[in-house]
């Protein structure tokens, strides 16, 4: 399964609002896979059930970590997120999560008046 950053964003913002929330419009297998990625990246804490073909059979996210909250704050603005999608996620571009975070931080700083 490929990493879907729009789904990652959706999950992070949902967990920030209400941990243990189910996203009814998201395929359960896709949710479990991406929620596990959040735990592996140190952005969230939770419990992971047994793996079935590399994807957790069940998963519960309890909360975001400090880094998870920082990430949530950096992805809330739709304009900044859409710029990141256009400038970082282009299908031909090669990027990492670290590059995304650097880009988001730079955009946030660029949009602060007086800086």
Secondary structure in CASP SS format (residue, H / E / C, confidence):
PFRMAT SS
TARGET T0000
AUTHOR 0000-0000-0000
METHOD secondary structure of the structure
MODEL  1
X C 1.00
X C 1.00
X C 1.00
X C 1.00
X H 1.00
X H 1.00
X H 1.00
X H 1.00
X H 1.00
X H 1.00
X H 1.00
X H 1.00
X H 1.00
X H 1.00
X H 1.00
X H 1.00
X H 1.00
X C 1.00
X C 1.00
X C 1.00
X C 1.00
X C 1.00
X C 1.00
X C 1.00
X C 1.00
X C 1.00
X C 1.00
X H 1.00
X H 1.00
X H 1.00
X H 1.00
X H 1.00
X H 1.00
X H 1.00
X H 1.00
X H 1.00
X H 1.00
X H 1.00
X H 1.00
X H 1.00
X C 1.00
X C 1.00
X C 1.00
X E 1.00
X E 1.00
X E 1.00
X E 1.00
X E 1.00
X C 1.00
X C 1.00
X E 1.00
X E 1.00
X C 1.00
X C 1.00
X E 1.00
X E 1.00
X C 1.00
X C 1.00
X E 1.00
X E 1.00
X E 1.00
X E 1.00
X E 1.00
X E 1.00
X C 1.00
X H 1.00
X H 1.00
X H 1.00
X H 1.00
X H 1.00
X H 1.00
X H 1.00
X H 1.00
X H 1.00
X H 1.00
X C 1.00
X C 1.00
X H 1.00
X H 1.00
X H 1.00
X H 1.00
X H 1.00
X H 1.00
X H 1.00
X H 1.00
X H 1.00
X H 1.00
X C 1.00
X C 1.00
X C 1.00
X C 1.00
X C 1.00
X C 1.00
X C 1.00
X C 1.00
X C 1.00
X H 1.00
X H 1.00
X H 1.00
X H 1.00
X H 1.00
X H 1.00
X H 1.00
X H 1.00
X H 1.00
X H 1.00
X H 1.00
X H 1.00
X H 1.00
X H 1.00
X C 1.00
X C 1.00
X C 1.00
X C 1.00
X C 1.00
END
